[in-house]
Amino acid sequence: MLHNHPVLFVSWRSPRTRSIHPVGRLASDAASHQYEFQYVRSVHKAIEDGFTAFPEFPKLDAVYRAVELFPLFANRVMPVSRPGYPSFLEALGLSPDTANPMTILARTGGRRETDQVELFPLPALDTDGCYVTHCLLRSLRYMPRPATEERVAKLVPGEQMYLMPDPQNPVDPRAVAVRTTDNFMIGYIPSYLTTDLRLLKDDCRDLKLYVGRINPPPAEAHHRLLCRVVSCWPPGFRPFDTDAFQPITSRPQSGVNLLPN
């Protein structure tokens, strides 16, 4: 089934400036069982920062469709046949019943050491009418060791954490840090969420951040802590509602249908 996390955004980090740019939008349609990829408007800024179009998607103004997940993304999902697949799902807080390539990519980000690409989900409206999304804690590896690792290891699922703006951050003055109840700074919220969270903080007193799951070593640092963000959904609010995330084109005639191999 393709209904969970039907929209993921694809980002690219510039090796030169370390800036992260949304460059594309990957969507799935449960009814047609098709996947769709198209570039978003901020790709132009990424190009100025050194990005080049993915070889699999060479035309910036095309909409690519396929009945199987495109290899660029499928290669970032652990095969079901791998011996460690069940424990891999458990570390992500997923079950075999809820896991599919899109939900897995939404949790892992599809990160690889060999490139600068990462995926993240469009936050969803849950059955209670709340804004809910999951994200992996960032920058844990850059926090003071071993104190930070030891503090993270003591967290428990469901424990509340707190968001803390960090305007003096030398890399991103809009960065939002994460601290524990005893004021221990343990990392950062992903930059793609900061605009939403700043808007929600102004409109929702019940914006909350919780521990979703702790994955002890040998899990890598960027998989160590899964966070869950919960907030009200203000009237008229739309997640990622900036020009950067809008598709370059929505013209049906620009579609490129790709058949599976």
N, C-alpha and C positions, 0 to 999 in steps of 0.2 A: 504494500500500500504506500502511496506517496503523499498522504494527507498531512503528516507531521512535518512542520517546518517546510512549507512549500516554497519559501523564498529565502535564499542565501545571497549575501553580497560578497564579492570577491575583492580583496584589497591587495595592494602591492606596496612593499617598503623600498624606498630608494636607498641603495647601498651608499650613495654619496651623502645625502642629507639626513637619512634615517626617518624622513617623513613618510607617513602611511597614507596612501591614496586609495579610496574606493575606485575600482576600475570597471567592474562588471556586476551583472545580476544574473544569478542562476535560479531558475524556477522549475517546479515540477507540477504537473497537472494529474490528479488522481483519476479524473474521468477519461482522459485520452491516453494516460500512461506515457506521456511525453515529457522530455526535459527541454528547457529553453535557456539559451544564454544570449545576452546582449550587453553591450558596453553602456556605461552610465556617463553622465556629462563631465564628471571630475576626471575622466581619463585624459582629457586634454591637459589638465594641470600635471598629471602624472607623466605625460609625454615630455613636457617641459623639464621634468625632473629626471628624465632618462628612460622612461618606460617605452617599450615597443610592443606592438600587438602580439598576442599569443599566436604562434604559428597555426594552431588549430582553429583560430578565429581571426583571420587576417583583415577582415573588413570592419571598420569601426561602426558603420551605419547599417549593418546587417543584423537580422535576428536568426540565430541558429537553433534548429530543432532536431531532436533525435529521440528514438524510442528506448535507447539505452543511455546511461549516464556517460557523458563525454570522458574520454580517457584522461584528460588533464585532471579531472576530479576523481574519477573512479580509482586511479592509481594512488590516491591518498586515503583510501578506505581499506582497513585490514580485511583480507579475505576470510570468509566464514570458515574455510577449511583449515586455517591456521590453528595449531594447538592452543595458543594463548587467547583465542577469540572470546571465550566466555568471561575470562578474568578481565579482558580489555573492556568489554561492555559494562562489567560491574564497576570498574574504575570510573566510568563515565556516568554512572547512575542510570544506565539503560538496561532493559531486559530484552531477551530475544523477541518478545511480542511487540515491543515498541521501536526496536532498532531497524533502521533502514539506512541506505547511504546518506540521505539528507539529514536525518537526525544525528547520525554519527559525525558528519562533517560540521554540523551546528555545534557540537560539544567539543570536538578536537581542534576545529579550525583548519584541519587539513594541512597543518604545518609540516614542512620538510626542511631538513638542513641544507638541501641542494638549491633552494630558490627563496624568493622573498614574497611568496604568495600565501594568503590566509583567507579563510572564509568565516563569515559570522551571520547569524540568523536575524531576520526581521522580527522584532519582538511581537508577541501575539497577545490577543485579548483572550483571557481564560474564561471558563464558564461562570465565574463570579464577577465578571466585568472588570477584572484587574489587569494591569500591565505586568506581564511576567516574562522574564528571560533568564537564561543561565549564561555564565561566562567563566572562563578560567582566569585566576588571578595572574596579573603580570608583574614582572620585575622582581619576583622572589629571589632569583639568583643574584640580584644586585644588592639585596638587603644585607645588613651585618650578620655574619656567620660566627658561630653556630646558633646565636641567640634567636634569630628569626625562625630558623628551621625548628628549633625546640619549641618555640611558642606556637607555631602552626600545628605541630604534632599534638598539642594539647587541646586543640579545638574539637568540638563535637558537632555532628550534623544537627541543624536547626538552631545553632547558636547565632545570636544576632551580632553583626559587626556594624561598623559605621563608616560613612563616606566623609572625606575630609579634603576640600579643595586645596591644591598646592600651587598657588600662583607664582611661587619663586622657583618652580621646577625649571632647570636650565634647558631641557629638551622641549617641553610643552607647558606653557603657563596655564593652560586649561586643564591640566592633569588633575585627576581625582584619586587621592590615596585611600587606602583601606586601613582602618585601625580596629583593634580589639576593644573590648569593654574596659580593659586596664590600660588603654592608651598606648598600645604597642603597634607601631606602624609595620605592616607586613608586606605591602605591595601596592599595586595600582589596579584600578578598573581599566579595561581596554579603552583606548581613545575613541573608538567608534561609538561608544555609549555615552560619552560625556555630555554631548549636546542634549540628548534626551533627558538625562538625569538632572541636568541643571534646570531644564524647563519643568520637569515633574516636581523637583524640590520646591519650586515657587508656587505650584498649584496644589500639591498633595502633602499634607502633613504626615501621611502614613507611608511615605517612601521608606522601604526597609531593605536591608541587605542581610542575607543569612548564609551560613555555611551550608553548602549542599552536600559535599562529600570531601573527605580528606584521603588522599592517596599517598601512603608512606613510600619511602624508597623501597625498591629501585625505580619507582615512577619518576620521570624527569621533572625538573623544577616547574616547567610550564604546565604540567598536568597535576601538580601537587594539590591544589585547592580549587574545587568547583564551587562557584558562588551562585546564589539565586537572588535575583532582584524582583521585588514585588512592590507595586504602587497602585494608586488609583489610576483611572483612565479619564482624564478631564474631557468635558464636552468639546468636540471638535479637534481633539488631539490626534496627530498622526505621527507614528514613529519615523525617524530618519526623514523628516519632512523638510529637506533642504535641497537646493538645486543640484548639489553634488551627487545625490543618489537617484536622480531622475534619468530614465533611459534616454539615450541619444535619439532613438527613433522608436515609434510604436506602429510604424506602417506595416500592415500584414504582408504587402507585396514584397517587402525586403527580406522575407524569410528564406533561410537556406536549410532544406531538409537533409539531414545526414542519416543514412541507413547504417544499421549496425554491421560490423564486420562478420 
